[in-house]
Amino acid sequence: MRKRSAITLFAALVAGSLCAGVPQSRARAADGPSPHAGSPALPGVDLDTVTIPELQARMTDGSLTSSALTAAYLARIEAIDPRIHAVLRTDPTALRQAAASDARHRRGAPLGPLDGIPVLLKDNVNTRGLASTAGSLALAGSPPDRDAVLVTRLRDAGAVILGKTNLSEWANFRADKPTSGWSAVGGQTHNPFVLDRNPCGSSAGSAAALAASLAQVAIGSETDGSIVCPSGMNGVVGHKPSLGLVSQSGIVPISAEQDTAGPMARNVIDTALTFAVLSGREPAAVQAPLAHSDGLRGKRIGLWRLPELGPDVDAVMSRTANALRQAGAEVVEVTPPYQKRLAELEYPALLSEFHRDIDAYLPTRKGPQNLAELIAFNRSHPAERTCFAGQELFEKALAAPPTTDPEYRAGRAELKDLSRRSIDETMAAHHLDAIAAPTNPPAWTTDCQRGDTDLIPSSTPAAVSGYPSLSVPAGTVHQLPVGLLLMAGNRQDERLLSLGAAVEHRLHAWRAPRYLPTLGSDGPH
């Protein structure tokens, strides 16, 4: 069968000729083994480092079952998640889903690379019969009666829906000064590297769960930075796809003009295979660019340094640039234009779009039926104000001009034009294969009273333009991960994933978390 042969092909590529991608055995960091390496129930399988092709090879030869893999992840969630609060709930049918996958594998008829692979979903993704709350008590009463389109695709591919992850409530679009990773439903998610540090938002639980190896892959969503920032800050890989490649149907919205779900994993290979399923592509279509990658030799990468993120992050970028040059890439420094104007235009556009889109979504659920009712709900439920009380973005969105307003339309048109030009013109002027920038600063200390301290402009050009971006681990600052964000032109997702695999292979920056309670006084704040 063609889908089964795709698995075999990809496993062979990992084992042999894919020199630019992740090596078959991803060697552990020099600072020693993970405190949770391996699993007694899965001899020879290190959940921190194993890839989907390796898992599928074992399922094919009968040395591993999805039931055993799923049980191992459920046991890890029970043992480890109380320290980080990344998983809101597990799916009670997970082991039944895994048993169905095992039956398909025994018949020699798996559905594809994700068949039997445990996946966690961000809790703004509608999941039939499983609470899907966006972190808000307003949606906690009844689960959706149908799956989001992306969940249907995952199920059709044989993936095991393992459960739902915490997020920044309403995807961080409620208050002027929110605390990322906090929701009234799930409380505060902690960064597994240093537990008093923030995981970044809004796909905080998805990223933290992956860093702690609580699932093989996870799904996040992004309007601006909400996949890539948590990925960078938790030391994992996150892909924000080109707008429109992954259906937004059945996902709690902020803006149809920018929202997209996307895959997150501990390596680029797993991210790419999950993207193939989410976007309805044949796995081979995503695998081919990785398989035929010639590494970094001859690639031209524009480095956007963003010194405002601090000298320690800039030093990580310098080391990254040197490593890429040693691998044969040409790295030139760039500054994409129009960034100040993008910042001025994006916020008012999102306010109008949120009012339109949330008012369309809420009637599909039990609870508040429009934004005005949602604001009233928050005012009448003290539990919604236990970390931060504000809902200023809700209130401003309620008063924002409608999306039929000529001033709004002119602003969104300028925003789309300038954001695309910021990437297109930079790439054309320097003949680039991609633009690279730091994904994130070192994680700040979580503080409900102060809120976030996130000065992170690198995600905006790709987020606003609808172009793809990909964060891969680049290094650490005082035990805290920093990611490298790669951006490319519209619908260049496969090429970007191929480049990301080569960068990942060269930097080799993945590290398992150590769950430190805090950092010493010399660490960043």
N, C-alpha and C positions, 0 to 999 in steps of 0.2 A: 504494500500500500504506500501511496506517495507520502502521506503524513508520517508514517513510521520511518520511511527511508530518510526523511528530513532529520529525524532524531539521530539516526545512525550516522548520517553525514556530519552533523554538527559535533557529535561526540568524537568522531575521527579527526575533525579539524582541531578540536581542543587538544587532543592527544598528540597531534603531529604538527601539521603545517602552519597553524595559526600563530606564527611567531610574534605578530604584532599585538595579539590579544592577551587575555589572562592565561598564564601557564596552567597546565593541568593541576599541579599541586601548588596552591598559593602559599608560599612559605610564610610562616608566622614571623611576626616582628622580632627584631633582635632583642627586645626587652623581655622575651620569654613567652611561655604559653598563656593562653587565656585562662582566667580562673574558672572557666566553664567549658573548656575544650572537650569535644567529643560527647558521647552519650553511652552509658552502659547498655541501653537497649539497642543501639546501632553500632555494633563493633566495626571499627575501621572507617566510620563516617564522622567527620568533624563538622558539626553544623555551622560553625563560624565560617568555614572556608569552602565547603562543598558547593558545586555549581549545579544548575539544573541538568546540563548534559551528563554530568557524572552520576547524578541521581537516576536519570533515565536509563543510563547504561546498566546500573545495578538492578533496576526494576525489570529490564529486559532479560537479564541473565538469571533472575530469580533470587538474587542475594539480598534484595531489599523489597519491602512492600510499602505501599502508600499508607497502609494502616499503621505500620511500625513508625514511619516517618511522622505521621500526623500525631500519633500518641506521644512521640518524643517532644514535639513542639508544644503540645498541650501540657505536658509535664513541666517543660521549661517555663511556660507562662505561669503556672501555679507556683513554681519555685522562685522565679526571678521578678515577675511583674510587681509584686508588692513593694519592691524597692523603687520602681520607676513610674508606675501607674500609667502605662502606655496602652494597655488593652482594656477596653470597657467591658466587653462580654465575648465569650466564645460561642460558636454556633453548636447547639446540642446535636445537630445532624452531621458534624464533621467526620466522625468515625464511620458513619454510614456512607457518606460520600466517598471516603477513602476505600471502603470495601468494594464499592462499585467500580472504582478505578482498578483495584487489584484483579477483579474478575475480567476486565477488559485486557489487562496485561497478560493474564493467563491464557486468554484466547488469542494472543498475538495481535490484538486490534486496539492499541491505545489511540486516543484521539489526537495526539500531538504532544509537543514538548512540555506542555503544562499539565498533562493528565496525571493526577495524583499529587500535584505540588500544592502545599498549603499556602494560602494567600490571606493576608489581613486587609480589610477595607476601612478607609477613613469613614468616620461616622456621619458624614454628610452625603453618603452614597446610599440610595434606597436599596434595601435588601429585604425581600419578601419574607414576612413572618419574623424578622429580626429587627429589634429596635434600631431606628436610624434617626438620630436626634439633632445633628449639628451641634451637639453639646448643650442644647437648651432644654430645660424642663417643659417648654411649650410644645415640644414635639415628642415628649417621652411617654405619652399616654398610650398610643397605639402604633404598632409597626406598620410600614407600608404594605399594601396588598399586592404590589408587583415590584419586580427587580428593576433597577436602572439598566439601561441597555448594556453598559459595560459588564455588569454582573451576569447578564444573560450570556454574553460572549465568553466570560470566564467559565461559567458552568458548561457551556457547549464544548469548550476545550478540555473539559475534565478536571479543571482546577478544583481543589478542596477549599471551600470558603470556611476559613478557620475562625473568623470573628471580626469584631469592629474595634477600631482604635480611637483613642481620645484625640481631640483637636482643640485648637483655640476656638472658643465658642463663636458660632456664626462665621467661622473662617476668618476671625480677627476683624470683622467688619461690624462692630457694635459701638466701641468706645474710642475716644480720642487717644487715651493712654491705656491700652489693654496690657495684660500680662500674657505673653504667648504660652501656649500649652495648658491654659486653664479653661475649664468649662464647669458650669454648675452641675452637669451630669457626672463628670469624671474627676473633678478636682484638678490638681496640678500634676502634669507630666514632668518628670525630671530627666536631665541629661545623664545618660548612663556613664559618661566619662567622669564627670564631677557632679554629684547629686544635687548640690545647691545651685547649679548653673542651669540656664534656660535651654530648652531644646529648639527654640525658634518656632515660628508659626507659619501657616496654621496646621500643616500636616505633621504636627509635633509627635503624636503617638505613633504614626506610621514609621517615622524615621528612628525614634528611640527604640521601638520594638525590633527593628531590623538591626540596629547596633547591638542590641542584646541577644540577637539570634532567636527571636520568638516566632519567626515565620521565615519561609524562604524568600518571599517577595511581599510587597505591600503596595497598595494603591493610595496615592495622594491626589490633591487637586490644587490648582494654582490660579490666582488672578494676577498677582504680582509678587513672586518670591516664595510662595507657600509650599512648593515642592522643593525648590533648589536650596533655599536657606536652611530648612531643617535637615536636608541631606548633607549639606556642608558642615553644619554645626554638630551633627551626630556621626560624621565620618563614614557616610554611605553614599551610594550613587543615586541620583534622581534625574529623571528626564521629563521636562515640560515639552510635550509634543507641539508641533505646529497646530494652530487653531483650526478646529474642524476635523482633525484626523481621528479624534476620540469623541464619541457622542457625549453630550452634556445632559441628555435626557435622563431624568430621574435623579439628578444631583442638586442639592440645595444651592441656589445660585447667588452670585454677586453681580456679574455682568456677562451677558452673552457675547459681548464684544471681546472679552479677554479670558473667560473661564475655560479651563481644560483640566480633565483628570490626566494622570500619567503614572508610569511605573516607577517604583523605587526598589532597590535591592542592594546586596553587598558587593556586587560586581557588575560590569557592563554587560556581560553575556546574558545574565538572568534578566537584566533590565530590557535588553533588546528583544528577547523572546517573549516577555510579557507585553511589550509594546506591540508586537506582531498580533497578538490575540486581541488586545484592546482596540486596535485600529482595523481589524478585519483583514490583515494581510496574511498571506501564506508565510510560514516561518522562513522558508528559503529566501523570500524576498528581502527579509531583514538580515538573514545570515550571510548572504552573498557578499555585501560590502565589507563585512568583517573578515570573511574568508579570503577575499582578494586584496585586503589591505597590505600595502608594502611598508607598513610602519610609519615612522615620522620623517624618513629621509625625503627631502625635497618639499615638505609641507611648509607653508608660510602661515605663521600665526601672529596675529596682532595682540600685543599685551597691553591691556588697559589697567594701569597699576592701582588707581584709586588710593593715593597715599593717605587720604582722610581716614582710612580704616586702621592706621597706625603703623609704626615702624616694624613691629614684629610680623604683621601680616605682609608688609612689603618685603621683608627678608625672605619669607616663604615664597613669594612670587619671584624674587631674584634667584633663589635656589631652583625653582621650577623652570625658569627660563634657561638656566645653565644646563639642566638635565635634558631639556628638549633639544637644545643646540647640540649637545654631545651625541644625541640620537640622530642628528642629521637635519633637524628642522631649522628653518630660518625664523627667528623671533624678532619682530620689530615693534617698537612702542607706538601706541596709538591713543587717541582721545576721541571717541565718537562725539559728534556735534549734537547740539540741540537739547542737551540733557536738562538744562534749567527750565526750558520751555515745556518739556515733557512733564516735569514735576508740577508745573503750574497748571497744566491742562488736565492731568489724569484724575485728580481728586474730584473736581466738580462733575466730570463725566461719569465717574463711578457712582456718585450719589444718585444721579438721575436714573442710571441703569439699574441700580439695586432696587429702587422703589418700583420700577416697572416689573423687574424679574421676580422679586420676592412676592409681589402681589399676584403674579401668575402661578407661583409654586404653592403657596400656602393653601389655596382651596383644594389641592390634591391630597391634603393631610387633615387629620382631626386636630383641632386646636385653633389658635388665632387664624383668622382668614385673610388678614391683610396687615400691612405694616403698622397702621394705627392701633389695631388690636394687639399686635405683638409688643408695642411700646407700653400699652396699658398692662399687659401681662407681666412684664418685667417690673413695673412699678408696684404691682400687688404681690409679688413673690420675693420675699427677702433673701431666699437662697440664691437668687440670681445676682445678688450684690455682695456676696461674701468675700470676694477678692477685690474687685473694683466695681464701683457703683454706676459708672457712667454708661450711657447709651447715646452719646452725642451724635455718632454717625447715623443711627436710626432716625434721630430727630431732624438732623440736617437733610437726610434723604427724603423724609416726609415732606419737607418744605422745598425741595429742589425743583427746578423747572422740569416739566415732562420731556420725554425724549422726542416729542413732536415740536418742541420749541426751536426756533431757528438758531438761537445763540448756542444751544446745546449741540445741534447738528453741525454747526460751523466748528465748534471746539473739538468734537470727536473726529471730524474730517481732518482737521489740522493735526490732531494727535496721531492719527493713523499714518498720515503722510510723513510727518517728521520722524516718527519712531522707525518706520521702514527705511527712510533715507539715512538715519543715523547708522544703521547697520550696512545697508547697501553701498552707500558712498564710501564708508570706511573700508569695506572689503574690496571695492573696485579700485580705490586710490592706491592701495598697498598690495593688490593682487593676492588677497588672503584666502586661505582655506577655512579659517575660523577666527573669531575674536575670542580672546581669553581674558578673564578678570578674576579677582578673588570673589568667591561666592559669599563669604561671611567674615565678620570679625570673630575673635574668640568669644565663646559664649559668656554673656553677662550673668551676674548673680540675679536669680529670680527674686522679685520684690513686688508684692501686690500694691504697696503704697506708691512706689515710684513708677511702676509699669516698665515697658520695654525701653531699651536704649539702642534701638536698631537703626543705625545709619548704614544702609545697605543699598546703594543705588545700582548695583551691577545687574540686577534682575530686570530692571524696568524696560530697556530697549526691546528685548525679546518678548517680554510679557505684553507690552502695549501693541507691538507690531503683529503679534501672532506668530512670530518666528520660533523655531525650536531652540531650546537651551538644555544643557546637560552639565550637572555637577559631578565631579569625581574627586576623591580624596587627594589632597596635595601635601599635607603635612600637619604639624601641630605647633601650637604656641602654649607653653606651660601645660601640657597634657590635654589641651583642648583642640579638637580638629578644625582645620581650615580647608575648604574645598576650592577647586579650580573650576570656574564656570566657563563653558564653551558655548559660543553662539554662532549660528550660520544663517544662510538665507532661507526663505520660505520653502517649506516642504523638503528640506534637505536633512531630514531626520536620520535616514540610514547612513548618510555620509558622516553626519556628526557622531553617531554611535560608533562608527568604524574608527574615526579619529579618537574618540574617547577611549576605546579599547586600547589603542596604541599608547595614549598618554598614561592610562592606568598601568599598563605593563611597564612603562619606563619609570614612572614615579614610585610605584610599588608602595604606596603610602597608607594602605589600609592597616588599621590597628584595632584589636579587640578592646572594649572598654574595661576599665578597672574599678568602676563604681566607687571612686574616692568620695568621701563625705564632703570635702571642701578642699580648697587650695591654700597654701601658705600665704603670708602677707606679701610675697614677691610676685604673686600671680596677678593677671589682669582683672579689673573689676568692671 
